[in-house]
Amino acid sequence: MNVTLETVIGDIVDRDENTADIFLESGMHCITCPVSRMETVEEAAMVHGVDADELVARLNRYFAEKEKK
C-alpha cells in the first residue's frame, strides 16, 4: 500500500490493523472515531497537530518493511 496525504485513515487501518499503533503513537486517537472512515491523513493530522508528511513516511516505511517479509 502506498499511503499519501489524501489516503483515508479508515482505508489504512482496514488494510492492516497494526497501523492503528502508528496512529496512536503519533497522538492520533481518532482511529476509532466514525469520522476516520472518511477523513484523510492530512485532515486528521491538521486537527491533531501532527506532522502529516512524517506520518505518511512512517506508514509507508511500515508497509515497505512488511512487504520485505
mmCIF file of the N, C-alpha and C atoms, coordinates in Angstrom:
data_MODEL
# 
_entry.id   MODEL 
# 
loop_
_atom_site.group_PDB 
_atom_site.id 
_atom_site.type_symbol 
_atom_site.label_atom_id 
_atom_site.label_alt_id 
_atom_site.label_comp_id 
_atom_site.label_asym_id 
_atom_site.label_entity_id 
_atom_site.label_seq_id 
_atom_site.pdbx_PDB_ins_code 
_atom_site.Cartn_x 
_atom_site.Cartn_y 
_atom_site.Cartn_z 
_atom_site.occupancy 
_atom_site.B_iso_or_equiv 
_atom_site.pdbx_formal_charge 
_atom_site.auth_seq_id 
_atom_site.auth_comp_id 
_atom_site.auth_asym_id 
_atom_site.auth_atom_id 
_atom_site.pdbx_PDB_model_num 
ATOM 1   N N  . MET A 1 1  ? 0.858   -1.178  0.000  1.00 0.00 ? 1  MET A N  1 
ATOM 2   C CA . MET A 1 1  ? 0.000   0.000   0.000  1.00 0.00 ? 1  MET A CA 1 
ATOM 3   C C  . MET A 1 1  ? 0.896   1.230   0.000  1.00 0.00 ? 1  MET A C  1 
ATOM 4   N N  . ASN A 1 2  ? 0.551   2.188   -0.815 1.00 0.00 ? 2  ASN A N  1 
ATOM 5   C CA . ASN A 1 2  ? 1.258   3.464   -0.840 1.00 0.00 ? 2  ASN A CA 1 
ATOM 6   C C  . ASN A 1 2  ? 0.344   4.515   -0.216 1.00 0.00 ? 2  ASN A C  1 
ATOM 7   N N  . VAL A 1 3  ? 0.741   5.014   0.947  1.00 0.00 ? 3  VAL A N  1 
ATOM 8   C CA . VAL A 1 3  ? -0.045  6.000   1.672  1.00 0.00 ? 3  VAL A CA 1 
ATOM 9   C C  . VAL A 1 3  ? 0.343   7.396   1.190  1.00 0.00 ? 3  VAL A C  1 
ATOM 10  N N  . THR A 1 4  ? -0.657  8.227   0.967  1.00 0.00 ? 4  THR A N  1 
ATOM 11  C CA . THR A 1 4  ? -0.439  9.629   0.612  1.00 0.00 ? 4  THR A CA 1 
ATOM 12  C C  . THR A 1 4  ? -1.199  10.493  1.607  1.00 0.00 ? 4  THR A C  1 
ATOM 13  N N  . LEU A 1 5  ? -1.033  11.798  1.478  1.00 0.00 ? 5  LEU A N  1 
ATOM 14  C CA . LEU A 1 5  ? -1.775  12.716  2.345  1.00 0.00 ? 5  LEU A CA 1 
ATOM 15  C C  . LEU A 1 5  ? -3.276  12.568  2.150  1.00 0.00 ? 5  LEU A C  1 
ATOM 16  N N  . GLU A 1 6  ? -3.684  12.130  0.967  1.00 0.00 ? 6  GLU A N  1 
ATOM 17  C CA . GLU A 1 6  ? -5.104  12.006  0.641  1.00 0.00 ? 6  GLU A CA 1 
ATOM 18  C C  . GLU A 1 6  ? -5.709  10.642  0.994  1.00 0.00 ? 6  GLU A C  1 
ATOM 19  N N  . THR A 1 7  ? -4.882  9.727   1.489  1.00 0.00 ? 7  THR A N  1 
ATOM 20  C CA . THR A 1 7  ? -5.391  8.401   1.843  1.00 0.00 ? 7  THR A CA 1 
ATOM 21  C C  . THR A 1 7  ? -6.289  8.508   3.079  1.00 0.00 ? 7  THR A C  1 
ATOM 22  N N  . VAL A 1 8  ? -7.415  7.841   3.027  1.00 0.00 ? 8  VAL A N  1 
ATOM 23  C CA . VAL A 1 8  ? -8.372  7.854   4.138  1.00 0.00 ? 8  VAL A CA 1 
ATOM 24  C C  . VAL A 1 8  ? -7.867  6.927   5.247  1.00 0.00 ? 8  VAL A C  1 
ATOM 25  N N  . ILE A 1 9  ? -7.908  7.424   6.461  1.00 0.00 ? 9  ILE A N  1 
ATOM 26  C CA . ILE A 1 9  ? -7.398  6.670   7.613  1.00 0.00 ? 9  ILE A CA 1 
ATOM 27  C C  . ILE A 1 9  ? -8.081  5.309   7.722  1.00 0.00 ? 9  ILE A C  1 
ATOM 28  N N  . GLY A 1 10 ? -9.377  5.275   7.555  1.00 0.00 ? 10 GLY A N  1 
ATOM 29  C CA . GLY A 1 10 ? -10.105 4.005   7.647  1.00 0.00 ? 10 GLY A CA 1 
ATOM 30  C C  . GLY A 1 10 ? -9.604  2.980   6.650  1.00 0.00 ? 10 GLY A C  1 
ATOM 31  N N  . ASP A 1 11 ? -9.214  3.419   5.457  1.00 0.00 ? 11 ASP A N  1 
ATOM 32  C CA . ASP A 1 11 ? -8.687  2.501   4.446  1.00 0.00 ? 11 ASP A CA 1 
ATOM 33  C C  . ASP A 1 11 ? -7.346  1.913   4.879  1.00 0.00 ? 11 ASP A C  1 
ATOM 34  N N  . ILE A 1 12 ? -6.530  2.736   5.531  1.00 0.00 ? 12 ILE A N  1 
ATOM 35  C CA . ILE A 1 12 ? -5.223  2.264   6.002  1.00 0.00 ? 12 ILE A CA 1 
ATOM 36  C C  . ILE A 1 12 ? -5.407  1.209   7.083  1.00 0.00 ? 12 ILE A C  1 
ATOM 37  N N  . VAL A 1 13 ? -6.246  1.507   8.047  1.00 0.00 ? 13 VAL A N  1 
ATOM 38  C CA . VAL A 1 13 ? -6.468  0.573   9.158  1.00 0.00 ? 13 VAL A CA 1 
ATOM 39  C C  . VAL A 1 13 ? -7.167  -0.690  8.672  1.00 0.00 ? 13 VAL A C  1 
ATOM 40  N N  . ASP A 1 14 ? -8.071  -0.555  7.696  1.00 0.00 ? 14 ASP A N  1 
ATOM 41  C CA . ASP A 1 14 ? -8.707  -1.737  7.120  1.00 0.00 ? 14 ASP A CA 1 
ATOM 42  C C  . ASP A 1 14 ? -7.668  -2.641  6.455  1.00 0.00 ? 14 ASP A C  1 
ATOM 43  N N  . ARG A 1 15 ? -6.699  -2.041  5.816  1.00 0.00 ? 15 ARG A N  1 
ATOM 44  C CA . ARG A 1 15 ? -5.654  -2.807  5.115  1.00 0.00 ? 15 ARG A CA 1 
ATOM 45  C C  . ARG A 1 15 ? -4.777  -3.565  6.095  1.00 0.00 ? 15 ARG A C  1 
ATOM 46  N N  . ASP A 1 16 ? -4.468  -2.909  7.228  1.00 0.00 ? 16 ASP A N  1 
ATOM 47  C CA . ASP A 1 16 ? -3.622  -3.549  8.246  1.00 0.00 ? 16 ASP A CA 1 
ATOM 48  C C  . ASP A 1 16 ? -3.934  -2.930  9.599  1.00 0.00 ? 16 ASP A C  1 
ATOM 49  N N  . GLU A 1 17 ? -4.578  -3.696  10.455 1.00 0.00 ? 17 GLU A N  1 
ATOM 50  C CA . GLU A 1 17 ? -4.980  -3.202  11.772 1.00 0.00 ? 17 GLU A CA 1 
ATOM 51  C C  . GLU A 1 17 ? -3.798  -2.780  12.633 1.00 0.00 ? 17 GLU A C  1 
ATOM 52  N N  . ASN A 1 18 ? -2.614  -3.302  12.364 1.00 0.00 ? 18 ASN A N  1 
ATOM 53  C CA . ASN A 1 18 ? -1.434  -2.942  13.145 1.00 0.00 ? 18 ASN A CA 1 
ATOM 54  C C  . ASN A 1 18 ? -1.030  -1.486  12.946 1.00 0.00 ? 18 ASN A C  1 
ATOM 55  N N  . THR A 1 19 ? -1.502  -0.860  11.876 1.00 0.00 ? 19 THR A N  1 
ATOM 56  C CA . THR A 1 19 ? -1.188  0.553   11.662 1.00 0.00 ? 19 THR A CA 1 
ATOM 57  C C  . THR A 1 19 ? -1.854  1.426   12.715 1.00 0.00 ? 19 THR A C  1 
ATOM 58  N N  . ALA A 1 20 ? -2.850  0.904   13.397 1.00 0.00 ? 20 ALA A N  1 
ATOM 59  C CA . ALA A 1 20 ? -3.500  1.663   14.468 1.00 0.00 ? 20 ALA A CA 1 
ATOM 60  C C  . ALA A 1 20 ? -2.472  2.096   15.500 1.00 0.00 ? 20 ALA A C  1 
ATOM 61  N N  . ASP A 1 21 ? -1.488  1.258   15.770 1.00 0.00 ? 21 ASP A N  1 
ATOM 62  C CA . ASP A 1 21 ? -0.444  1.605   16.737 1.00 0.00 ? 21 ASP A CA 1 
ATOM 63  C C  . ASP A 1 21 ? 0.352   2.819   16.282 1.00 0.00 ? 21 ASP A C  1 
ATOM 64  N N  . ILE A 1 22 ? 0.604   2.929   14.993 1.00 0.00 ? 22 ILE A N  1 
ATOM 65  C CA . ILE A 1 22 ? 1.344   4.076   14.465 1.00 0.00 ? 22 ILE A CA 1 
ATOM 66  C C  . ILE A 1 22 ? 0.541   5.355   14.679 1.00 0.00 ? 22 ILE A C  1 
ATOM 67  N N  . PHE A 1 23 ? -0.738  5.296   14.408 1.00 0.00 ? 23 PHE A N  1 
ATOM 68  C CA . PHE A 1 23 ? -1.585  6.471   14.638 1.00 0.00 ? 23 PHE A CA 1 
ATOM 69  C C  . PHE A 1 23 ? -1.623  6.828   16.124 1.00 0.00 ? 23 PHE A C  1 
ATOM 70  N N  . LEU A 1 24 ? -1.801  5.836   16.971 1.00 0.00 ? 24 LEU A N  1 
ATOM 71  C CA . LEU A 1 24 ? -1.865  6.082   18.412 1.00 0.00 ? 24 LEU A CA 1 
ATOM 72  C C  . LEU A 1 24 ? -0.568  6.669   18.938 1.00 0.00 ? 24 LEU A C  1 
ATOM 73  N N  . GLU A 1 25 ? 0.569   6.115   18.511 1.00 0.00 ? 25 GLU A N  1 
ATOM 74  C CA . GLU A 1 25 ? 1.871   6.612   18.950 1.00 0.00 ? 25 GLU A CA 1 
ATOM 75  C C  . GLU A 1 25 ? 2.123   8.039   18.474 1.00 0.00 ? 25 GLU A C  1 
ATOM 76  N N  . SER A 1 26 ? 1.474   8.420   17.392 1.00 0.00 ? 26 SER A N  1 
ATOM 77  C CA . SER A 1 26 ? 1.618   9.779   16.855 1.00 0.00 ? 26 SER A CA 1 
ATOM 78  C C  . SER A 1 26 ? 0.693   10.768  17.553 1.00 0.00 ? 26 SER A C  1 
ATOM 79  N N  . GLY A 1 27 ? -0.128  10.282  18.467 1.00 0.00 ? 27 GLY A N  1 
ATOM 80  C CA . GLY A 1 27 ? -1.050  11.154  19.185 1.00 0.00 ? 27 GLY A CA 1 
ATOM 81  C C  . GLY A 1 27 ? -2.404  11.278  18.519 1.00 0.00 ? 27 GLY A C  1 
ATOM 82  N N  . MET A 1 28 ? -2.636  10.427  17.542 1.00 0.00 ? 28 MET A N  1 
ATOM 83  C CA . MET A 1 28 ? -3.917  10.463  16.835 1.00 0.00 ? 28 MET A CA 1 
ATOM 84  C C  . MET A 1 28 ? -4.781  9.305   17.325 1.00 0.00 ? 28 MET A C  1 
ATOM 85  N N  . HIS A 1 29 ? -5.662  9.620   18.223 1.00 0.00 ? 29 HIS A N  1 
ATOM 86  C CA . HIS A 1 29 ? -6.536  8.603   18.795 1.00 0.00 ? 29 HIS A CA 1 
ATOM 87  C C  . HIS A 1 29 ? -7.867  8.539   18.060 1.00 0.00 ? 29 HIS A C  1 
ATOM 88  N N  . CYS A 1 30 ? -7.891  9.140   16.887 1.00 0.00 ? 30 CYS A N  1 
ATOM 89  C CA . CYS A 1 30 ? -9.126  9.255   16.107 1.00 0.00 ? 30 CYS A CA 1 
ATOM 90  C C  . CYS A 1 30 ? -9.460  7.983   15.325 1.00 0.00 ? 30 CYS A C  1 
ATOM 91  N N  . ILE A 1 31 ? -8.616  6.983   15.395 1.00 0.00 ? 31 ILE A N  1 
ATOM 92  C CA . ILE A 1 31 ? -8.839  5.803   14.558 1.00 0.00 ? 31 ILE A CA 1 
ATOM 93  C C  . ILE A 1 31 ? -10.121 5.059   14.900 1.00 0.00 ? 31 ILE A C  1 
ATOM 94  N N  . THR A 1 32 ? -10.617 5.253   16.105 1.00 0.00 ? 32 THR A N  1 
ATOM 95  C CA . THR A 1 32 ? -11.865 4.594   16.483 1.00 0.00 ? 32 THR A CA 1 
ATOM 96  C C  . THR A 1 32 ? -13.074 5.494   16.248 1.00 0.00 ? 32 THR A C  1 
ATOM 97  N N  . CYS A 1 33 ? -12.813 6.720   15.861 1.00 0.00 ? 33 CYS A N  1 
ATOM 98  C CA . CYS A 1 33 ? -13.885 7.679   15.604 1.00 0.00 ? 33 CYS A CA 1 
ATOM 99  C C  . CYS A 1 33 ? -14.534 7.388   14.253 1.00 0.00 ? 33 CYS A C  1 
ATOM 100 N N  . PRO A 1 34 ? -15.845 7.475   14.163 1.00 0.00 ? 34 PRO A N  1 
ATOM 101 C CA . PRO A 1 34 ? -16.511 7.235   12.877 1.00 0.00 ? 34 PRO A CA 1 
ATOM 102 C C  . PRO A 1 34 ? -16.019 8.158   11.757 1.00 0.00 ? 34 PRO A C  1 
ATOM 103 N N  . VAL A 1 35 ? -15.524 9.331   12.103 1.00 0.00 ? 35 VAL A N  1 
ATOM 104 C CA . VAL A 1 35 ? -15.036 10.273  11.098 1.00 0.00 ? 35 VAL A CA 1 
ATOM 105 C C  . VAL A 1 35 ? -13.807 9.712   10.380 1.00 0.00 ? 35 VAL A C  1 
ATOM 106 N N  . SER A 1 36 ? -13.043 8.854   11.061 1.00 0.00 ? 36 SER A N  1 
ATOM 107 C CA . SER A 1 36 ? -11.838 8.294   10.439 1.00 0.00 ? 36 SER A CA 1 
ATOM 108 C C  . SER A 1 36 ? -12.163 7.469   9.196  1.00 0.00 ? 36 SER A C  1 
ATOM 109 N N  . ARG A 1 37 ? -13.407 7.084   9.059  1.00 0.00 ? 37 ARG A N  1 
ATOM 110 C CA . ARG A 1 37 ? -13.834 6.335   7.873  1.00 0.00 ? 37 ARG A CA 1 
ATOM 111 C C  . ARG A 1 37 ? -13.861 7.219   6.634  1.00 0.00 ? 37 ARG A C  1 
ATOM 112 N N  . MET A 1 38 ? -13.828 8.549   6.848  1.00 0.00 ? 38 MET A N  1 
ATOM 113 C CA . MET A 1 38 ? -13.908 9.493   5.727  1.00 0.00 ? 38 MET A CA 1 
ATOM 114 C C  . MET A 1 38 ? -12.765 10.497  5.714  1.00 0.00 ? 38 MET A C  1 
ATOM 115 N N  . GLU A 1 39 ? -12.012 10.588  6.802  1.00 0.00 ? 39 GLU A N  1 
ATOM 116 C CA . GLU A 1 39 ? -11.001 11.627  6.952  1.00 0.00 ? 39 GLU A CA 1 
ATOM 117 C C  . GLU A 1 39 ? -9.653  11.186  6.391  1.00 0.00 ? 39 GLU A C  1 
ATOM 118 N N  . THR A 1 40 ? -9.009  12.085  5.662  1.00 0.00 ? 40 THR A N  1 
ATOM 119 C CA . THR A 1 40 ? -7.694  11.773  5.104  1.00 0.00 ? 40 THR A CA 1 
ATOM 120 C C  . THR A 1 40 ? -6.621  11.942  6.176  1.00 0.00 ? 40 THR A C  1 
ATOM 121 N N  . VAL A 1 41 ? -5.451  11.394  5.891  1.00 0.00 ? 41 VAL A N  1 
ATOM 122 C CA . VAL A 1 41 ? -4.316  11.552  6.799  1.00 0.00 ? 41 VAL A CA 1 
ATOM 123 C C  . VAL A 1 41 ? -4.036  13.039  7.014  1.00 0.00 ? 41 VAL A C  1 
ATOM 124 N N  . GLU A 1 42 ? -4.031  13.795  5.947  1.00 0.00 ? 42 GLU A N  1 
ATOM 125 C CA . GLU A 1 42 ? -3.732  15.223  6.045  1.00 0.00 ? 42 GLU A CA 1 
ATOM 126 C C  . GLU A 1 42 ? -4.746  15.960  6.909  1.00 0.00 ? 42 GLU A C  1 
ATOM 127 N N  . GLU A 1 43 ? -6.029  15.676  6.718  1.00 0.00 ? 43 GLU A N  1 
ATOM 128 C CA . GLU A 1 43 ? -7.074  16.339  7.501  1.00 0.00 ? 43 GLU A CA 1 
ATOM 129 C C  . GLU A 1 43 ? -6.951  16.012  8.983  1.00 0.00 ? 43 GLU A C  1 
ATOM 130 N N  . ALA A 1 44 ? -6.765  14.745  9.295  1.00 0.00 ? 44 ALA A N  1 
ATOM 131 C CA . ALA A 1 44 ? -6.670  14.325  10.694 1.00 0.00 ? 44 ALA A CA 1 
ATOM 132 C C  . ALA A 1 44 ? -5.404  14.870  11.347 1.00 0.00 ? 44 ALA A C  1 
ATOM 133 N N  . ALA A 1 45 ? -4.306  14.863  10.610 1.00 0.00 ? 45 ALA A N  1 
ATOM 134 C CA . ALA A 1 45 ? -3.046  15.373  11.149 1.00 0.00 ? 45 ALA A CA 1 
ATOM 135 C C  . ALA A 1 45 ? -3.177  16.852  11.497 1.00 0.00 ? 45 ALA A C  1 
ATOM 136 N N  . MET A 1 46 ? -3.843  17.605  10.641 1.00 0.00 ? 46 MET A N  1 
ATOM 137 C CA . MET A 1 46 ? -4.027  19.036  10.886 1.00 0.00 ? 46 MET A CA 1 
ATOM 138 C C  . MET A 1 46 ? -4.820  19.261  12.174 1.00 0.00 ? 46 MET A C  1 
ATOM 139 N N  . VAL A 1 47 ? -5.885  18.504  12.355 1.00 0.00 ? 47 VAL A N  1 
ATOM 140 C CA . VAL A 1 47 ? -6.737  18.648  13.539 1.00 0.00 ? 47 VAL A CA 1 
ATOM 141 C C  . VAL A 1 47 ? -5.975  18.288  14.815 1.00 0.00 ? 47 VAL A C  1 
ATOM 142 N N  . HIS A 1 48 ? -5.090  17.276  14.717 1.00 0.00 ? 48 HIS A N  1 
ATOM 143 C CA . HIS A 1 48 ? -4.387  16.770  15.899 1.00 0.00 ? 48 HIS A CA 1 
ATOM 144 C C  . HIS A 1 48 ? -3.000  17.361  16.073 1.00 0.00 ? 48 HIS A C  1 
ATOM 145 N N  . GLY A 1 49 ? -2.602  18.278  15.201 1.00 0.00 ? 49 GLY A N  1 
ATOM 146 C CA . GLY A 1 49 ? -1.292  18.912  15.328 1.00 0.00 ? 49 GLY A CA 1 
ATOM 147 C C  . GLY A 1 49 ? -0.129  17.973  15.072 1.00 0.00 ? 49 GLY A C  1 
ATOM 148 N N  . VAL A 1 50 ? -0.330  17.046  14.141 1.00 0.00 ? 50 VAL A N  1 
ATOM 149 C CA . VAL A 1 50 ? 0.688   16.051  13.806 1.00 0.00 ? 50 VAL A CA 1 
ATOM 150 C C  . VAL A 1 50 ? 1.282   16.409  12.449 1.00 0.00 ? 50 VAL A C  1 
ATOM 151 N N  . ASP A 1 51 ? 2.584   16.174  12.285 1.00 0.00 ? 51 ASP A N  1 
ATOM 152 C CA . ASP A 1 51 ? 3.241   16.408  11.001 1.00 0.00 ? 51 ASP A CA 1 
ATOM 153 C C  . ASP A 1 51 ? 2.770   15.337  10.025 1.00 0.00 ? 51 ASP A C  1 
ATOM 154 N N  . ALA A 1 52 ? 1.935   15.733  9.065  1.00 0.00 ? 52 ALA A N  1 
ATOM 155 C CA . ALA A 1 52 ? 1.324   14.781  8.139  1.00 0.00 ? 52 ALA A CA 1 
ATOM 156 C C  . ALA A 1 52 ? 2.359   14.088  7.262  1.00 0.00 ? 52 ALA A C  1 
ATOM 157 N N  . ASP A 1 53 ? 3.371   14.833  6.802  1.00 0.00 ? 53 ASP A N  1 
ATOM 158 C CA . ASP A 1 53 ? 4.394   14.229  5.945  1.00 0.00 ? 53 ASP A CA 1 
ATOM 159 C C  . ASP A 1 53 ? 5.192   13.171  6.696  1.00 0.00 ? 53 ASP A C  1 
ATOM 160 N N  . GLU A 1 54 ? 5.497   13.456  7.948  1.00 0.00 ? 54 GLU A N  1 
ATOM 161 C CA . GLU A 1 54 ? 6.229   12.486  8.774  1.00 0.00 ? 54 GLU A CA 1 
ATOM 162 C C  . GLU A 1 54 ? 5.385   11.227  9.006  1.00 0.00 ? 54 GLU A C  1 
ATOM 163 N N  . LEU A 1 55 ? 4.108   11.414  9.252  1.00 0.00 ? 55 LEU A N  1 
ATOM 164 C CA . LEU A 1 55 ? 3.214   10.281  9.475  1.00 0.00 ? 55 LEU A CA 1 
ATOM 165 C C  . LEU A 1 55 ? 3.101   9.426   8.214  1.00 0.00 ? 55 LEU A C  1 
ATOM 166 N N  . VAL A 1 56 ? 2.949   10.060  7.059  1.00 0.00 ? 56 VAL A N  1 
ATOM 167 C CA . VAL A 1 56 ? 2.872   9.336   5.791  1.00 0.00 ? 56 VAL A CA 1 
ATOM 168 C C  . VAL A 1 56 ? 4.157   8.543   5.570  1.00 0.00 ? 56 VAL A C  1 
ATOM 169 N N  . ALA A 1 57 ? 5.295   9.162   5.833  1.00 0.00 ? 57 ALA A N  1 
ATOM 170 C CA . ALA A 1 57 ? 6.586   8.475   5.661  1.00 0.00 ? 57 ALA A CA 1 
ATOM 171 C C  . ALA A 1 57 ? 6.675   7.261   6.589  1.00 0.00 ? 57 ALA A C  1 
ATOM 172 N N  . ARG A 1 58 ? 6.235   7.437   7.805  1.00 0.00 ? 58 ARG A N  1 
ATOM 173 C CA . ARG A 1 58 ? 6.282   6.320   8.768  1.00 0.00 ? 58 ARG A CA 1 
ATOM 174 C C  . ARG A 1 58 ? 5.376   5.169   8.333  1.00 0.00 ? 58 ARG A C  1 
ATOM 175 N N  . LEU A 1 59 ? 4.190   5.494   7.871  1.00 0.00 ? 59 LEU A N  1 
ATOM 176 C CA . LEU A 1 59 ? 3.274   4.454   7.409  1.00 0.00 ? 59 LEU A CA 1 
ATOM 177 C C  . LEU A 1 59 ? 3.833   3.738   6.176  1.00 0.00 ? 59 LEU A C  1 
ATOM 178 N N  . ASN A 1 60 ? 4.422   4.484   5.255  1.00 0.00 ? 60 ASN A N  1 
ATOM 179 C CA . ASN A 1 60 ? 4.996   3.859   4.064  1.00 0.00 ? 60 ASN A CA 1 
ATOM 180 C C  . ASN A 1 60 ? 6.200   2.987   4.408  1.00 0.00 ? 60 ASN A C  1 
ATOM 181 N N  . ARG A 1 61 ? 7.009   3.408   5.399  1.00 0.00 ? 61 ARG A N  1 
ATOM 182 C CA . ARG A 1 61 ? 8.120   2.553   5.850  1.00 0.00 ? 61 ARG A CA 1 
ATOM 183 C C  . ARG A 1 61 ? 7.570   1.247   6.419  1.00 0.00 ? 61 ARG A C  1 
ATOM 184 N N  . TYR A 1 62 ? 6.504   1.359   7.210  1.00 0.00 ? 62 TYR A N  1 
ATOM 185 C CA . TYR A 1 62 ? 5.885   0.163   7.795  1.00 0.00 ? 62 TYR A CA 1 
ATOM 186 C C  . TYR A 1 62 ? 5.441   -0.805  6.702  1.00 0.00 ? 62 TYR A C  1 
ATOM 187 N N  . PHE A 1 63 ? 4.734   -0.303  5.690  1.00 0.00 ? 63 PHE A N  1 
ATOM 188 C CA . PHE A 1 63 ? 4.249   -1.181  4.621  1.00 0.00 ? 63 PHE A CA 1 
ATOM 189 C C  . PHE A 1 63 ? 5.402   -1.735  3.787  1.00 0.00 ? 63 PHE A C  1 
ATOM 190 N N  . ALA A 1 64 ? 6.444   -0.949  3.569  1.00 0.00 ? 64 ALA A N  1 
ATOM 191 C CA . ALA A 1 64 ? 7.599   -1.421  2.816  1.00 0.00 ? 64 ALA A CA 1 
ATOM 192 C C  . ALA A 1 64 ? 8.306   -2.555  3.561  1.00 0.00 ? 64 ALA A C  1 
ATOM 193 N N  . GLU A 1 65 ? 8.472   -2.393  4.870  1.00 0.00 ? 65 GLU A N  1 
ATOM 194 C CA . GLU A 1 65 ? 9.101   -3.448  5.674  1.00 0.00 ? 65 GLU A CA 1 
ATOM 195 C C  . GLU A 1 65 ? 8.247   -4.707  5.684  1.00 0.00 ? 65 GLU A C  1 
ATOM 196 N N  . LYS A 1 66 ? 6.954   -4.537  5.755  1.00 0.00 ? 66 LYS A N  1 
ATOM 197 C CA . LYS A 1 66 ? 6.048   -5.682  5.769  1.00 0.00 ? 66 LYS A CA 1 
ATOM 198 C C  . LYS A 1 66 ? 6.132   -6.461  4.472  1.00 0.00 ? 66 LYS A C  1 
ATOM 199 N N  . GLU A 1 67 ? 6.272   -5.749  3.342  1.00 0.00 ? 67 GLU A N  1 
ATOM 200 C CA . GLU A 1 67 ? 6.358   -6.420  2.047  1.00 0.00 ? 67 GLU A CA 1 
ATOM 201 C C  . GLU A 1 67 ? 7.654   -7.218  1.904  1.00 0.00 ? 67 GLU A C  1 
ATOM 202 N N  . LYS A 1 68 ? 8.714   -6.794  2.594  1.00 0.00 ? 68 LYS A N  1 
ATOM 203 C CA . LYS A 1 68 ? 10.000  -7.491  2.529  1.00 0.00 ? 68 LYS A CA 1 
ATOM 204 C C  . LYS A 1 68 ? 9.941   -8.858  3.199  1.00 0.00 ? 68 LYS A C  1 
ATOM 205 N N  . LYS A 1 69 ? 9.025   -9.009  4.137  1.00 0.00 ? 69 LYS A N  1 
ATOM 206 C CA . LYS A 1 69 ? 8.966   -10.252 4.921  1.00 0.00 ? 69 LYS A CA 1 
ATOM 207 C C  . LYS A 1 69 ? 8.330   -11.364 4.161  1.00 0.00 ? 69 LYS A C  1 
# 
